[in-house]
Amino acid sequence: MAITAFFTPGFAINNIWSLVIAAIVLTFLDYLIVKFTGLHASPFGKGFVGFALAAIILYVTQFFVAGYTISWMAAIIGALIYGIIDYLIPGTQKM
């Protein structure tokens, strides 16, 4: 998330604790979406739906974390950057 915030204009995380809490909140929100809808918020793994969910989750997180701010446009750009990073870093997602 720190890499995404660094490369995205309009996306700011003020300190390391905001980053840690935001990562926890993002994980929790993603878990809730997967649990109740079965959709994964992986921008490239699930196409447009995953991309839109990633942007929404990035945007909604600011309402739960102090020191985390993002605009709608930054959430869209951030979801794109997040998807690129997610694609480049190998790993498997099991739920």
N, C-alpha and C positions, 0 to 999 in steps of 0.2 A: 504494500500500500504506500509506503514511503517513496518508492520509485515512481509510482503513478502520480502522487502528489507533487513530486519534484518536476516532472515533465508536463504537468497540466496547469495551464494558466487558470486562475480562479479557484484553485483547490489548495487549501492551506491547512496544515496540521501544526499547531503551535509548539508542541513539546513531545517528548518521548512517551509520557503518560497518556496524552491524548491519542497518540498512535497506537499504543497497546490496548487502550479501552476501545478505540474504534475498530481494531482488528477483532476483538472479542464480540463487539456488537454486530459487525458485518458477518462473522461466522454464525452467530445466533440467528440473525435475520435470514441468512441463506438456509440454515437448518430448518427454520419454521416454514419457509416456502417449499422446500423439498418435502418436508413431512406432510404438509396439508395439500399440496398440489402435485407433487411428483416432478416438478420442473427444476432443473439445475440452472443456477445463475452463472454459467460459464459462457462468456461472450462468443467464443468461437466454437465451443463444443456443441452448443444447442442452437446455433443460428441466431435469427433475429430475436426470438423470444428470450434466449439467454442473454443477449446483448442488452435488450430493454430491461430485463430484470436486474442485471448488473448495474446499469445506470440508475435505476430506481433505488436499489439498495444503497449505492454510494450517496445518493441525495438524501435519503431518509435518515441515514446514520447521523447527519449533523444535528438532528433534533434530540439525539440521545447523548451526544458527546460534546462537552465543553472544549473549546480550542480546535474544533474541526469545522471548517466552513467550506462549502462548495456551492457553485451556481448550477443551474440546469445544464447550461452549455458545457461547463467543466465536467459534470457528471457523464455526459455523453462522450466527451473526449477521453475522460478517465476510464470509462468502460472499454473504449477502444484500446487504450494503452494497456489496461489490465488484461484484456484478451490477448494482446500480442505477447506480453510477459508470460501469461499462463500457457500460451502455445509454445514458447521457447524453452521454458523450464520443464524438464520431463518429470512425470509423476502420474500416479493413478488416483482417481477419486472413487472411493468406495463408500456407499451409504446403504 
